[in-house]
């Protein structure tokens, strides 16, 4: 598959406030980790050129505010989104439970329905191995449900255990999503070809 010029991939980082979305973006961009929490107001934006599947892509990473007061503002940032990383704080179970709402918001906000996304359990450096195992059981249930719901959409939702502080799986999560988006574009193209 060749697109010739650079492919722009708009990606959203979504999830409750203080789950580490900004720190994940900074880690992926190679910026230093900040220990103090910086609340995102509305949205923050960064871009990064990459080669994925021999295609020159420009990740446009939108880090959207998780606080409820920004809900109406957030919706405009979803437009044109090609994929998302849904982030929860591994040390706060309530942020995992809130992901259902974030998936619904993504599906409504893109104006094209659901797009490829992955789930990131962030701040893994803060929990024990035993807690990781228990968390995986809960995430597996969520993944099973979501993958069943979106099975016809041309992508599989994956889970990554990340730490913006240590860098664990941060690059893997972003680049896996990039691959999924490119595969999804091809899938949609093939689906349109079958209809015509």
C-alpha positions in Angstrom: 0.0 0.0 0.0 1.5 3.3 -1.0 0.3 6.7 -0.2 3.2 8.6 -1.8 3.1 11.7 0.5 3.0 11.8 4.3 -0.1 10.3 5.9 -1.5 12.4 8.8 -2.7 10.3 11.7 -4.7 12.2 14.2 -4.6 10.3 17.5 -6.5 11.2 20.7 -5.3 10.4 24.2 -8.5 10.0 26.3 -9.3 9.1 29.8 -10.0 10.6 33.2 -8.0 13.5 34.6 -4.6 12.7 36.1 -4.2 9.2 34.6 -1.0 10.3 32.9 -2.0 11.2 29.3 0.3 14.2 29.1 3.2 12.2 30.6 2.6 9.4 28.0 2.7 11.9 25.2 5.9 13.5 26.6 7.5 10.0 27.0 6.7 9.1 23.4 8.2 12.4 22.2 11.3 11.8 24.2 10.6 14.6 26.7 11.5 14.3 30.4 9.1 13.0 33.0 7.5 15.7 35.2 6.6 14.5 38.7 4.1 17.3 39.4 0.7 16.8 37.9 0.0 19.4 35.1 -3.7 19.7 34.4 -4.5 19.9 30.7 -6.9 22.8 29.9 -9.0 21.8 26.9 -6.4 20.0 24.8 -2.7 19.9 24.2 -1.2 19.0 20.8 2.1 17.6 19.5 3.3 16.0 16.3 5.9 13.4 15.5 7.0 12.0 12.1 7.4 8.2 11.9 7.8 5.4 9.4 5.1 2.7 9.8 4.7 -0.1 7.3 7.1 1.7 5.0 4.8 4.7 5.0 5.8 8.2 6.2 3.3 9.2 8.8 2.9 12.3 10.9 1.3 11.4 14.3 -0.8 14.4 15.4 -1.3 13.6 19.1 -4.1 15.3 20.9 -4.0 15.1 24.6 -7.6 16.0 25.7 -8.6 17.1 29.2 -10.2 14.4 31.3 -12.1 16.6 33.7 -15.9 16.6 33.4 -16.1 20.4 33.0 -14.3 20.1 29.6 -16.8 17.5 28.1 -18.4 19.9 25.7 -15.1 21.4 24.5 -13.6 17.9 24.1 -16.1 16.9 21.5 -14.7 19.2 18.9 -11.2 17.6 19.3 -12.5 14.2 18.4 -13.4 15.3 14.8 -11.1 13.7 12.3 -9.6 11.3 14.8 -8.1 8.2 13.2 -7.4 6.3 16.4 -7.2 6.6 20.2 -5.3 5.5 23.2 -7.8 5.1 26.1 -5.8 5.6 29.3 -6.5 4.6 32.9 -4.5 4.8 36.1 -3.5 1.3 37.2 -3.5 2.4 40.8 -7.1 3.8 40.6 -9.7 1.2 39.6 -12.4 3.9 39.1 -10.5 5.2 36.1 -10.7 1.7 34.4 -14.4 1.6 35.1 -14.8 5.0 33.5 -13.4 3.8 30.1 -16.8 2.6 28.9 -17.9 6.3 28.9 -14.8 7.4 27.1 -15.3 4.8 24.3 -18.9 6.0 23.9 -17.6 9.6 23.7 -15.0 8.6 21.1 -17.6 6.8 18.9 -19.9 9.8 19.1 -17.2 12.5 18.6 -15.4 11.2 15.5 -18.5 11.7 13.3 -17.6 8.5 11.5 -18.3 6.1 14.3 -15.7 4.0 16.2 -12.1 4.1 15.1 -9.2 1.8 16.1 -8.2 2.2 19.8 -6.1 0.5 22.4 -6.4 0.5 26.2 -3.4 1.6 28.3 -3.1 0.8 31.9 -0.7 3.5 32.9 1.4 4.1 36.1 2.4 0.4 36.2 5.4 1.4 38.2 3.1 2.2 41.1 1.6 -1.2 41.6 2.8 -4.7 42.7 3.0 -7.7 40.4 0.1 -9.3 42.3 -2.1 -6.2 41.6 -1.1 -6.4 38.0 -2.4 -9.9 37.7 -5.8 -8.9 39.3 -6.0 -5.9 37.0 -5.4 -8.1 33.9 -8.4 -10.2 34.8 -10.6 -7.1 34.9 -9.1 -5.7 31.7 -9.6 -9.0 29.9 -13.3 -8.9 30.7 -13.6 -5.4 29.3 -11.5 -6.3 26.2 -13.7 -9.4 25.5 -16.8 -7.3 25.7 -15.4 -4.5 23.5 -13.9 -6.8 20.9 -17.2 -8.6 20.6 -19.1 -5.3 20.2 -16.7 -4.0 17.5 -15.8 -7.3 15.8 -17.1 -6.3 12.4 -15.1 -3.0 12.4 -11.8 -4.3 11.1 -9.6 -3.9 14.1 -8.9 -5.7 17.4 -8.6 -3.7 20.6 -5.4 -4.4 22.6 -4.2 -3.7 26.1 -0.8 -2.3 27.0 0.6 -2.0 30.5 2.5 1.3 30.4 4.6 3.6 32.6 5.3 7.1 31.4 7.9 7.3 34.1 9.9 4.3 33.1 8.9 4.3 29.4 7.5 0.8 29.7 5.6 -0.1 26.5 4.9 3.6 25.6 6.5 3.4 22.1 5.0 -0.1 21.5 1.4 1.3 22.3 1.7 4.3 19.9 3.3 2.3 17.1 0.9 -0.6 17.4 -2.0 1.9 17.1 -0.3 3.4 14.1 -0.2 0.0 12.4 -3.8 -0.7 13.3 -4.9 2.7 11.8 -3.1 1.9 8.5 -4.6 -1.6 8.4 -8.0 -0.1 9.2 -7.7 2.4 6.3 -6.9 -0.5 4.0 -9.9 -2.5 5.4 -12.3 0.4 4.8 -10.9 0.8 1.3 -11.6 -2.9 0.6 -15.1 -2.7 2.1 -15.9 0.3 -0.1 -14.6 -1.7 -3.1 -16.9 -4.6 -2.4 -19.9 -2.2 -2.3 -19.2 -0.6 -5.6 
